[in-house]
């Protein structure tokens, strides 16, 4: 297979070959394609999960199960404080 790349992409590949674990352009492209494929598979799964969460949230809203603006802000602040505390203890 022959492919044409923009010069800046070719230069990027050469940089990775010179400094990284790839010995050839083929090795680099093979790994890049594998990684892209894995990323697309994960995105497909996440997309489905996001859709389910949106549907669940809309259902809750329709049933009147939602937070006020103040409650939402307080909850976000609690989550942020917990997240920051966890990051600082690492």
Residue pairs with C-beta under 8 A, 6 or more apart in sequence:
5 13
13 25
13 28
13 29
16 22
16 28
17 23
17 24
17 25
17 28
20 28
22 28
22 31
60 66
67 75
